[in-house]
Amino acid sequence: MVSDRKILILIVEDEEDIRTIVSEKLSDLGYQVFQARDGDEGFRMVQEFKPDLIISDVIMPKSDGNQFLKKVKALDFGKDIPFIVVTARGKMRDYFELVGVDCFFEKPFELSQLIEKIRDVLSRSLPGFQPPAPAMPQQKSGAKTDVVITAQDEAVIKNTSLDLDPDEKRLKEPEEGKKAELVAASMPKIDSQTAKKKVVVLEKEIAPYHVLQNVFLACDCAVELVLGYNECIKEVQRLRPDLIVLRNMPNFIDAEKLAAEIKGRMPLKDVPVIVYSGLTQKVSEGHGSSGGEILSAEGTEVVRIAKRILTGA
């Protein structure tokens, strides 16, 4: 029977963004999570911590997911550890189902679906399993291109300049420990009837979201933060916003695919969409700089485009 101890989950993934997103969400839900960057590091952690569940990528440096799986299953206790494979190689599904993994997820994926599958797998492998108490109040579920806009928008924004004081480009550090999900949960939903202008933002980090939020509030717009693919589609259909801004998160959310799906829906085909990969960049201390983050070249362009679309100036 499962005791009051924390359920241990090991995530083996070489993509830091994916590893961090999944780890933080599972930690918030009350699981104890360990992270490894490749199969070799993962195998050492399996031997040391004996996790209750392993989530692993396949294509990784050093020991890949297939080699890692075989080494784990060769251990006396390892053959009983549930194993979830998460990979962009969808054609490998048949192989991994044949060798007996408990679940196969193809990237990109919805985090909420992975969490449900984790609960399902643990309920089958751990007698008496109950989902742990969240470490903080549980939030709603939903996860390197240039700026992408529609052809209709391009004519509007051509030859415009960014009206930002140089000092405004330096960003304040976000509150320690504050997550995008907490911000999203604390924000009231936009009232589609009363808001003058509406903007929907898909973003997972606080600092770049605050940059966009400040820009849009200055343009007299109501701003809504969304965290997942399906949630974004639902909210843009409800709001029919004046602008949609999407962060592309490789192997988690394909923002260009999402933008195409949004533009393919009749009420939304004329809504401007901006897709970006990152707004900020870190700067080192020294040479007159105090370090921290500043608006990147792409971030500057995103802000310029967004202001031009919303104000026409």
LINZIFEN-V406322 format. One record per residue. N is the residue number from 1. OMEGA is omega in whole degrees, -180 to 180 (* if undefined). Layout:
BEGIN
n->{N,N}
omega->{OMEGA,OMEGA}
END
This chain:
BEGIN
n->{1,2,3,4,5,6,7,8,9,10,11,12,13,14,15,16,17,18,19,20,21,22,23,24,25,26,27,28,29,30,31,32,33,34,35,36,37,38,39,40,41,42,43,44,45,46,47,48,49,50,51,52,53,54,55,56,57,58,59,60,61,62,63,64,65,66,67,68,69,70,71,72,73,74,75,76,77,78,79,80,81,82,83,84,85,86,87,88,89,90,91,92,93,94,95,96,97,98,99,100,101,102,103,104,105,106,107,108,109,110,111,112,113,114,115,116,117,118,119,120,121,122,123,124,125,126,127,128,129,130,131,132,133,134,135,136,137,138,139,140,141,142,143,144,145,146,147,148,149,150,151,152,153,154,155,156,157,158,159,160,161,162,163,164,165,166,167,168,169,170,171,172,173,174,175,176,177,178,179,180,181,182,183,184,185,186,187,188,189,190,191,192,193,194,195,196,197,198,199,200,201,202,203,204,205,206,207,208,209,210,211,212,213,214,215,216,217,218,219,220,221,222,223,224,225,226,227,228,229,230,231,232,233,234,235,236,237,238,239,240,241,242,243,244,245,246,247,248,249,250,251,252,253,254,255,256,257,258,259,260,261,262,263,264,265,266,267,268,269,270,271,272,273,274,275,276,277,278,279,280,281,282,283,284,285,286,287,288,289,290,291,292,293,294,295,296,297,298,299,300,301,302,303,304,305,306,307,308,309,310,311,312,313}
omega->{179,179,-180,-179,177,174,-174,178,177,176,180,-170,-179,177,-174,-179,-179,-179,-178,-179,-178,-178,-178,180,-180,176,178,-179,174,177,171,-170,172,-177,174,-175,-180,-176,179,179,179,-179,177,-180,176,-179,-176,-170,-178,-175,176,-178,176,172,-172,167,178,-177,-178,175,-178,180,-178,-175,-180,177,179,179,-178,180,179,-177,178,178,180,-179,-174,-177,-179,-180,177,-173,177,178,176,-174,173,-178,-177,-178,-179,-177,-176,-179,-175,175,179,-179,168,172,-175,-179,179,178,178,176,-8,-177,175,-178,-179,179,177,-180,178,-180,176,179,-180,-179,-180,179,179,-175,-178,178,179,-178,170,178,-177,175,-179,177,176,-178,-177,-177,178,-179,160,*,*,-178,174,175,-179,177,-180,-180,179,-178,-172,180,-177,-171,-175,176,175,-179,-180,179,180,171,-179,-179,-179,-177,178,-172,173,176,177,177,-177,176,-177,-174,179,-179,178,178,-179,-177,-177,-177,175,176,177,172,-175,-178,-173,-178,179,177,-174,178,175,-178,172,-176,-178,-178,-173,-175,179,177,180,175,-179,-180,-180,178,-174,176,177,177,178,180,168,-174,175,179,175,-172,-175,-177,-177,178,179,180,-180,-175,179,175,179,-171,-170,-171,177,-180,175,-178,-173,173,176,-179,-175,179,177,175,176,-174,179,175,178,179,180,179,178,-178,179,179,-168,-178,-171,-171,-179,-180,179,178,174,176,-179,179,179,-179,-171,174,-180,174,-178,176,179,-180,176,-180,178,179,180,-178,175,176,180,177,178,178,177,-180,178,179,180,-179,-177,180,-179,-180,-173,-175,-177,-178,*}
END
